[in-house]
Amino acid sequence: MRATVEPSASSVEEIANLAGVHGGVGVRARVYAYPSARGTRHEIVLEANGERAIIDVPRGESPRSLAERAMTIFADSVAVRG
Amino acid sequence: MSQPRVTNQPQRPDRGKELAAPTVLVVDDEESFHRNIAKYLGNYRRVNAYTGWQALEALGKYHVDVILLDLNLPDTTGFHVLEQVRQEREDIEVIVCTAHSEIRNAVEAVKKGAFDFLVKSYENYQNIHEHIRRALEYRRTKRELIESRTQESWLREAFTQLENTKSDVLALMMRLAKRVADTPLTVLIEGEAGVGKEVLARYIHCRSSRADGPFVTVNVSAVPPGLLGSYWFGHVKGAFSGADRMHIGKFELADGGTLFLDEVGDLDPEAQARLLRVLQEREIERLGANEATPVDVRVLAATHKRLHEEVKFGRFREDLYSRLNVLHVAVPPLRDRAEDLPDLARLLLRKHANRIGRSDAPGLGAGALDVLRRYDWPGNVRELENLMMRMVALARAEIREDDIPPEYWLPTLNQVADDYVSRWPAKANLFYLATQQFQRYLIRLMVARSHGNKRLAARSLGISYTTLKDRLRETGDAESDDGDVSQIRTPPRIAHPTPSSGVWTPLDLGAAAVVGSGTRPVVGRDVSGEGQGAERKLAEGSVRRPSLTEAERGVADAAPPHRGDERRDRTREDE
């Protein structure tokens, strides 16, 4: 998995934008931060081969490292689905 | 008073209740105790015993749930009876009820395995119902514990079997499942009913860091929509009329563990919105509560539907689908992983043999396995499990092909039907000929196997005696004298021409369904090689040739091409 980190745009919500290729499948992950009653909650949006998945990051979990792990798994899952 | 007496038996119309009501064996030598306790036992079925010997006899004779046991008995002591009960029966709870209230008696009774120790007093008599209820509750918990231990060991074996699957598709899925297990990612497991989606979900849970937490299963389609809020999120006391105590919902029960949402494709739109909110916010609101409760739950979902199609048709929310479908695992149906079938069948045999206390699971004969391999298993692993359960009940050392119920043989017939239909696509009366001939063959075979006893044959076939006689008459197989059935012999094997020689050779039962002596014109001139299919399948072993008895084989070899020859053969044999 080769992932490049693109600096986030000025939007306060998007905190990371990762892209990479895994197993021949291009995959992109965007990490968003939302304000909520119990502090900030994070959401990862994964995209590969036209498929999309959303991960609501559990509290205490690092959104960035979860996004990196999720990208490879998601790419494999999409590859299997064909 | 030489026999234990059963009292308080409900009347006939309440037979169901009688079976459902727990039975209490009251063991005491004083008639007054029996009279007094009877007043307070309510609906429990009661068996009275006046001596230790009677008590032990009653245990062999009646289904007993709880024993009320006196310590002073005319022929032995209550402790001795207690020891005997504990040695032989784990499923009965014993409440010692005595006038001797010394502490040492209580200690000894509990040490010997009594559930409770009561002193004979009116207060205790009045509460006896509650004591028995608690004993029954304790027994239920004990059983659940044993069940869950059995379940755990079976699951470990099932996981090993999954990991060592010989199916390439499943192996790929298992690799993905293994990788995703120790992440908080949601997984959507798709597959036909009975493929083992829950086992896979448990596998993911057990391989995750949440393995020590609870695994809570919710069958979404089984929850009425009106109750879903309370069922998932719980309610506080007084939230609605009838909410007389606080109830904890499934999400909270799964806190720190995994929530498995089975049949998630059946969620209605309102429930989908509620689930989406929980997944996003990671908090729930009990009905009637003023504030939300945070929950730490990993969600695994399963469905037999194609969820992306449900999304396409607008029946399932896309945003929820995107959240559930981070990892998509499609469990292949059993027919697509036939290579796993032998190991799976043996595993299930072991599971059910253990469950009924058999130390050795029955083996699976090669013939039986061959039948199982040919079946297409529409009910998947669940159907295989049901069959294996039935096989264990046969209590054989090895399961033979004859033990497999007839419905599992049907694919053989299907193959033969395919073969013949492809050979004679334009034969207008093929259906009639096929069904008639098969019925005829089957009836005659069964009559012969029943040694000419037509009533027995009809019973074995599941048809009435009149129907059997009518069929025999229609096909000209009935003999003149109803009582004399000795003339009906094993039907001849139906002949089939080999392509090379045109010689008639016996064909299997399935082929007999379609061609036969009574339908000679259909195949009688088939020497052109058109009938190669069935023979080819026989040669390849894909169509089974049933084993023949020596008598059957003798007739089979002389299988006639039409009824006239057949009758001549019979006469020859009779001579």
Interface residues (C-beta under 8 A of the other chain):
Chain A: S36 A37 R38 R41 E43 L46 R52 A53 I54 I55 D56 V57 P58 R59 E61 L66 R69 A70 I73 F74 D76 S77 V80 R81
Chain B: L172 M173 L176 R179 V180 T183 P184 L185 T186 L279 Q280 E281 R282 E283 A292 P294 D296 D319 S322 R323 N325 V326 L327 H328 A330
